[in-house]
């Protein structure tokens, strides 16, 4: 292929990658399981200066459904909390206070992903499907545009046209496959979160039933 055609194929590759990356970014920020990458949109405003989260804190994932944020300075704590709230108001937050070996208090933030009840499951599935459909439309439109471009510029060079078309078709199929896998994985994650919620509710009801005193018609007093 000539230099111009190679550049156009490269442009097509970059556009396909961009659509898939954007789709992944959008569904990643509709959290079911904890993902440190979901904190990428977080900015922290401290004394009229703006920082990325990684500049003022470190992040850990203690389990699949929680994230811990450790400020590099105690003074950052409230501004970090405000930044995370702006990006993810649905996260449940708790301030953890611990003491180091010298007895000094250390504060950090523990974020728990929201429950996936039926309403949230339905909303997540609807939103993710909309993102997926939009991604597919962009991929299809871009593919059609580049097919037409190569027909126009290579109509009298069948060998070069076939080479370009085959390469573009391979890139197109790969992008479609990646988007579909991301979509299916997110749908599976949403369903897993919903089943987890149902199990938790069932266990809660069983615990309440065990603590109920039928002779008095009220729960027994107990201490957690």
Secondary structure, DSSP 8 states (H G I E B T S, - for coil): --HHHHHHHHHHHHHHHHHHHHHHHHHHTS-SS--GGGGTT-EEEETTEEEEHHHHEEEEEEETTEEEEEESSGGGHHHHHHHHHHH-TTSEEEEEEEE-TTS-EEEEEEEE-----HHHHHHHHHHHHHHHHHHHHHHHHHHHHHHHHHHHHSTT-HHHHHHHHHHHHHHHHHHHHHHHHHHHHHHHHHHHHHHHHHHHHHHHHHHHHHTEETTTTEE-----
